[in-house]
Amino acid sequence: MISPSLDEARKGLTMGLEARKLVVMVATCSVEYSGRTGSHLGEGERLVIVKGDGCILVHRGRDYQPVNWQPSGCIIQAQANNGTLVVKAVRPNPLESLTLIVKEIQFLATFLLQDEAEFVLHASEEEMQRAIILQPDIIEPGFKILDFEKKVPPGFVDVYGIDGDGNAIVIEIKKDPAGFPAIKQLMEYLKYLQAPPGRKLRPIIVAPSIAKGSQSTLAKSGIEFKQLTLQRAVEVLQKHARSDQQALKSWL
């Protein structure tokens, strides 16, 4: 719909919401948020996206991030009120709400998207390293990081730290199945590292899996293996990114 009346827009929006369609709307609106904090965004022209899973995003004409949003699982309603269209998205737990006061709509469309494609993730060893630094317990409880990119004559140790018993942990990270080159590389690093007095060195390869035929060599060398998939690493990064956003939001 191009420049629909508010009543026409309400009917189209309501039908889209009931059918769990994707709703795209360009509208002149103000936005109120109430929940763990509170915020007010004055009137302006914005892009509003409502998805079938109950999430809503409000974008300005700049930046890739929404200026306001609510996650999936919201209850979304639209109703007329004093010459405006009020769109309200309520998240039950924790209780918070996003309210749009719409004065004019330039464009409104609904879509039923078909998307069954598999998502294939391409991540890097640097992202796996950052995930370990942000959340050391994905290696094991009690793991404490002392250094990363630790310089030794053959190269750099990806992550270096101590376990709960004070033993030194030396980690080599591989984003692909780890094989003989990874084992050899880690063995070279160990020649230049010493455990704290009365403790031992624990060399660990962190990778999605071990390459075929390398298991016996890994066992003989005394190197441990800890599985960390690329998906798990990205989940950790996303979780901490959300925590950073929430902390900033609370501060604001």
Sequence and secondary structure as in RCSB ss.txt:
>XXXX:A:sequence
MISPSLDEARKGLTMGLEARKLVVMVATCSVEYSGRTGSHLGEGERLVIVKGDGCILVHRGRDYQPVNWQPSGCI
IQAQANNGTLVVKAVRPNPLESLTLIVKEIQFLATFLLQDEAEFVLHASEEEMQRAIILQPDIIEPGFKILDFEK
KVPPGFVDVYGIDGDGNAIVIEIKKDPAGFPAIKQLMEYLKYLQAPPGRKLRPIIVAPSIAKGSQSTLAKSGIEF
KQLTLQRAVEVLQKHARSDQQALKSWL
>XXXX:A:secstr
 BS  HHHHHHHHHHHHHTT EEEEEEEEEEEEESSSEEEEEEEEEEEEE TTS EEEE SS SS SEEE TT E
EEEEEETTEEEEEEEETTTTEEEEEEEEEEEEEEEE             HHHHHHHHHH GGGT TT EEEEEEE
EETTEEEEEEEE TTS EEEEEE SS B HHHHHHHHHHHTT    TT  EEEEEEES B TT HHHHHHHT EE
EE  HHHHHHHHHHHHHHHHHHHHHH 
